[in-house]
Structures are given as structure tokens and as C-alpha cells.
Amino acid sequence: AELCRRLDRDAPNFEPADAPIRTFRRLLLAKCEYEFENRILLGQST
């Protein structure tokens, strides 16, 4: 969790200044959503 917090703070942000979410967090959420939605296809439905 600390690593994610630090990356969110220190990684480059390519979102508009008024965006409610930073680039790192958006990419992390997209990856988590993808893995969650495709877990059955990968045989990891537990």
C-alpha cells in the first residue's frame, strides 16, 4: 500500500490539473478491473 501511495504521489501525472484522479491511480484501477473481469477466463474463479 505504501508503494502505491508513493507511486501515486511521485509518478508523472498526464491527467488535466482539475481531474479527480491521477494517472497512476487510473492505470492501477484499470488493471485491477481487467484482472477481476477476466479471472474466469484465466481459470482463477476463486
trRosetta pair geometry for C-beta under 8 A, 3 or more apart (Angstrom, degrees):
i j d omega theta_ij theta_ji phi_ij phi_ji
1 4 5.8 -54 -151 37 34 110
1 5 6.3 36 151 -21 66 106
2 5 5.5 -53 -148 36 33 114
2 6 6.3 31 154 -18 66 106
3 6 5.8 -57 -147 38 30 108
3 7 6.2 26 156 -15 66 108
4 7 5.8 -55 -142 40 30 108
4 8 6.1 35 157 -23 64 106
4 24 7.9 166 -163 145 69 120
4 28 6.7 83 -143 -122 114 162
5 8 5.8 -54 -149 34 27 113
5 9 6.5 21 153 -14 61 110
6 9 5.7 -61 -150 40 31 109
6 10 5.8 -2 164 5 70 118
7 10 6.2 -69 -126 52 27 90
7 11 4.9 27 180 -29 72 117
7 24 5.3 179 132 -161 94 153
8 11 6.8 -27 -102 27 14 106
8 22 5.8 119 -166 69 82 139
8 24 4.8 -153 -104 83 55 130
8 25 5.4 47 -123 -53 115 94
8 28 8.0 -56 -79 -1 99 143
11 22 7.8 125 73 147 99 124
11 23 6.9 -121 114 79 112 105
11 24 4.4 104 61 -63 141 128
12 23 6.8 -12 104 52 65 147
13 22 4.9 -72 -118 -151 114 95
13 23 5.0 174 -137 5 52 105
13 24 7.5 -70 -92 -6 74 86
14 23 4.8 70 31 -80 81 143
15 19 3.8 -85 157 45 121 158
15 21 6.8 179 -94 88 172 59
15 22 6.0 -152 22 -136 131 36
15 23 5.4 -168 -22 -55 94 77
15 26 7.0 127 -65 -12 130 143
16 19 4.8 121 60 -34 75 98
19 22 7.4 132 97 -83 114 35
21 25 5.1 -120 -173 89 96 121
21 26 5.2 116 124 -63 120 92
21 29 7.8 -34 -176 7 148 143
22 25 5.0 85 60 14 80 105
22 26 6.9 -147 94 -8 37 92
23 26 5.7 -60 -147 37 29 112
23 27 6.3 23 160 -15 67 108
24 27 5.9 -60 -149 39 29 108
24 28 6.2 29 155 -19 66 109
25 28 5.6 -54 -143 38 31 113
25 29 6.2 31 158 -18 65 107
26 29 5.9 -56 -148 38 27 109
26 30 6.4 28 153 -20 63 107
27 30 5.6 -53 -146 36 32 112
27 31 6.4 32 155 -19 65 105
28 31 5.8 -55 -149 36 30 110
28 32 6.4 28 154 -16 65 107
29 32 5.7 -55 -145 39 32 111
29 33 6.1 33 156 -20 66 107
30 33 5.8 -55 -146 37 29 112
30 34 6.3 32 154 -21 63 106
31 34 5.7 -54 -148 35 30 112
31 35 6.4 27 156 -16 65 107
32 35 5.9 -56 -146 39 30 109
32 36 6.2 30 156 -20 65 109
33 36 5.7 -56 -146 37 29 112
33 37 6.2 21 160 -13 65 111
34 37 6.1 -62 -144 41 25 105
34 38 6.0 -4 166 5 64 118
35 38 6.4 -74 -138 52 23 94
35 39 6.5 52 158 -63 62 88
36 39 6.1 -27 -154 -19 27 115
38 41 4.8 -47 -167 39 76 118
38 42 6.0 68 137 -18 86 104
39 42 5.8 -65 -148 44 33 106
39 44 4.6 -87 -167 83 87 92
39 45 5.9 136 125 -91 97 44
40 43 7.7 48 -178 -69 31 21
40 44 7.7 -106 -72 60 22 54
40 45 4.8 48 -105 -89 70 104
